Amino acid sequence: MKLKFLGTRGEIDLKTRLHKMHSSLEISYRGHAVMIDCGADWLGRIRQMRPDAIVITHAHPDHAWGLKGGAPCEVYATAETWGSIGEFPISQRASIQPRSPFEIHGLMLEAFPVEHSTRAPAVGYRISAGRSTIFYAPDLVYIYETHQALSGIRLYVGDGASLRRPIVRKRGAALVGHAAVRTQLGWCGREGVPKALITHCGSEIVGMNSRTADKIVRDLGLERGVSAQIAFDGFGIVLP
């Protein structure tokens, strides 16, 4: 299973060479490529990239609006997400149910609800191929079933909106926003996750010297027994 970070920037105006495109992850396995999330930056680029499938975490612009022009392949999303992007001209649609595993070209995926937005309910994905399992959650305050989501995974890919302080507000009884990187690495440490990569980078990370930001993340990980670093556009990793 090969991972390539097509983009690592959150919904911010600031851009750099390392964090230019909206967050998106390409997973390649046995000759097929699955794209997870397709934000507005990707509008008009999808047909040239020709993924074999696209999976969406939620309907916010930086995760789904690249599909406004349609898609050259099947698109997978929850019913809540389809309710928000139903007018997009996508001919091949698959509706997924949280906690119901499904297969795409040999990859096994399972959606886990996460707290993030009341207007665009989000999920993270537990993804397995061969002997490797990862969890991908680029936008979240918390995971409802943390142990089930993270147990036994080789890699956690999480939300880089904030390093140490959460960006959270209350909307009714719900929390909306983003968990801090420090908090997410704490989850990984408690669940025995050995490695974490941070994507969906916010202004704090993107506006900081990249070596300084990566050292902060690395040190936060070491304090919790996790090897952690910040991903950047084009960064790749191969899992056995």
C-alpha positions in Angstrom: 0.0 0.0 0.0 1.5 3.3 -1.1 0.4 6.6 0.2 0.9 9.9 -1.6 -0.2 13.2 -0.2 -1.6 15.1 -3.1 -2.4 18.1 -0.9 -2.0 19.1 2.7 -3.5 22.6 3.1 -6.6 23.2 5.1 -9.3 25.8 4.2 -7.0 28.8 4.6 -5.9 31.5 2.3 -2.2 31.1 3.1 -0.2 28.9 0.7 3.4 27.8 0.5 5.4 25.5 -1.7 5.0 22.7 0.8 1.3 23.2 1.5 -0.3 24.5 -1.6 -3.3 22.2 -2.5 -6.3 21.3 -0.4 -5.8 18.1 1.6 -6.1 14.9 -0.4 -4.6 11.5 -0.1 -3.9 9.0 -2.9 -3.7 5.3 -1.9 -2.3 3.0 -4.5 -2.6 -0.8 -4.2 -2.3 -3.6 -6.8 -2.3 -1.2 -9.7 -5.3 0.9 -8.6 -5.4 4.4 -7.1 -8.1 5.6 -4.7 -8.3 9.4 -3.9 -9.6 10.4 -0.5 -11.1 13.9 -0.6 -11.3 16.3 -3.5 -11.5 19.9 -2.4 -12.1 23.0 -4.5 -8.4 23.3 -5.5 -8.9 20.1 -7.5 -11.7 21.3 -9.7 -10.8 20.8 -13.3 -7.9 18.5 -12.5 -9.6 15.2 -11.7 -10.0 13.9 -15.2 -6.3 14.3 -15.9 -5.4 12.4 -12.7 -7.9 9.6 -13.5 -8.2 7.9 -10.0 -10.0 4.6 -10.0 -12.3 5.8 -7.2 -12.8 8.8 -5.0 -13.8 8.7 -1.3 -15.1 11.7 0.6 -14.9 12.4 4.3 -17.4 15.3 4.4 -19.0 18.0 2.3 -17.0 21.1 3.2 -15.5 23.0 0.2 -11.9 22.0 0.9 -12.9 18.3 0.8 -15.6 17.9 -1.8 -16.0 20.9 -4.1 -13.5 19.6 -6.6 -16.4 17.4 -7.7 -18.5 20.3 -8.9 -17.4 19.5 -12.4 -18.1 15.8 -12.0 -15.9 12.8 -11.7 -14.4 10.2 -14.1 -15.0 7.3 -11.6 -17.2 6.1 -8.8 -17.5 8.4 -5.8 -18.1 7.0 -2.3 -19.7 9.2 0.5 -22.1 9.0 3.4 -25.8 9.8 2.9 -25.3 13.1 4.8 -22.5 14.1 2.4 -24.6 13.2 -0.6 -27.4 15.3 0.8 -25.1 18.3 0.6 -23.4 17.7 -2.8 -26.3 15.9 -4.5 -26.5 18.5 -7.3 -22.9 17.8 -8.4 -22.9 16.1 -11.8 -21.6 12.8 -10.6 -22.9 9.8 -12.5 -21.4 6.9 -10.5 -22.4 7.2 -6.8 -22.0 4.9 -3.9 -23.6 5.6 -0.5 -21.7 4.1 2.5 -22.9 3.4 6.0 -20.7 4.2 9.0 -19.2 1.1 10.7 -20.1 -1.1 7.6 -16.8 -2.2 5.9 -16.7 -2.0 2.1 -14.1 -2.8 -0.5 -12.6 -0.8 -3.3 -10.1 -2.5 -5.6 -8.7 -4.7 -2.8 -8.7 -2.0 -0.2 -11.0 -2.5 2.8 -12.5 0.7 4.2 -14.7 1.4 7.2 -16.1 4.8 8.0 -16.1 6.0 11.6 -18.2 9.1 12.6 -16.1 11.9 14.0 -17.2 15.2 15.6 -16.3 18.1 13.4 -19.3 20.0 11.9 -23.1 20.0 12.3 -23.6 21.2 8.8 -21.3 18.8 7.2 -21.1 15.6 9.3 -17.7 14.0 8.9 -16.2 10.5 9.0 -12.7 9.2 9.3 -11.7 6.0 7.4 -10.0 2.9 8.7 -8.2 1.5 5.6 -6.6 -1.9 5.3 -4.5 -3.6 2.6 -2.5 -6.7 3.2 -0.8 -6.5 6.6 -1.2 -2.7 7.0 -4.0 -0.6 8.4 -4.2 3.1 8.7 -6.7 5.7 9.9 -7.3 8.9 8.0 -9.2 11.8 9.6 -8.1 15.2 8.3 -10.9 17.2 10.1 -12.1 16.3 13.6 -12.7 17.3 17.2 -12.8 13.7 18.4 -13.6 10.2 17.2 -16.7 8.7 18.7 -15.2 5.2 18.9 -11.5 5.9 19.3 -10.4 2.4 20.4 -12.2 0.6 17.6 -10.9 3.1 15.1 -7.2 3.1 16.2 -6.7 -0.3 17.6 -3.9 -2.2 15.7 -3.3 0.5 13.1 0.2 1.1 11.7 -0.3 4.8 10.9 -2.6 7.6 11.9 -3.1 10.6 9.5 -4.7 13.5 11.3 -5.8 17.1 11.5 -3.1 19.9 11.4 -5.3 22.9 12.0 -3.7 23.6 15.4 -0.6 22.4 17.2 -1.3 22.7 20.9 -4.6 24.4 21.4 -7.9 23.0 20.0 -10.0 25.2 17.7 -13.4 24.3 19.1 -16.7 26.0 19.7 -20.0 24.8 20.8 -23.1 24.7 18.6 -26.0 23.6 20.7 -24.9 20.3 22.3 -22.3 19.6 19.6 -18.6 20.6 19.4 -17.4 21.9 16.1 -13.9 22.6 14.9 -10.5 20.8 15.3 -8.6 18.9 17.9 -5.0 20.0 18.5 -2.2 17.9 17.1 -1.1 17.3 20.7 -4.5 15.8 21.6 -4.5 13.5 18.6 -1.0 12.2 19.4 -2.3 11.5 22.9 -5.0 9.2 21.4 -2.3 7.5 19.3 0.0 7.0 22.4 -2.9 5.5 24.4 -3.8 3.1 21.6 -0.2 2.1 20.8 -0.2 3.6 17.3 3.5 3.8 16.4 3.4 6.5 13.7 1.4 9.7 12.8 1.4 12.0 9.9 -0.2 15.4 10.1 -2.1 16.9 7.1 -4.9 19.5 6.6 -2.4 22.1 7.9 -3.7 25.4 9.2 -2.2 28.9 9.3 -0.1 28.1 12.4 1.8 25.3 10.6 1.8 26.8 7.1 2.9 30.2 8.3 5.7 28.8 10.5 9.2 27.8 9.4 8.8 24.2 8.2 11.7 22.9 10.3 10.4 24.6 13.4 6.9 23.2 12.9 8.2 19.7 12.2 10.3 19.7 15.3 7.3 20.7 17.5 5.3 17.8 16.1 8.2 15.4 16.4 8.7 16.4 20.1 5.0 16.2 20.8 5.0 12.7 19.4 8.1 11.6 21.3 6.5 12.7 24.6 3.7 10.3 23.8 5.7 7.4 22.3 4.7 8.2 18.7 6.9 8.9 15.7 5.2 12.0 14.3 5.9 14.4 11.4 4.1 16.9 9.2 3.2 15.7 5.7 3.6 18.0 2.7 2.3 18.1 -0.9 3.9 15.2 -2.8 5.1 13.4 0.3 4.9 9.6 -0.1 5.3 6.5 2.1 5.1 2.8 1.4 3.6 0.4 3.9 4.2 -3.3 3.7 
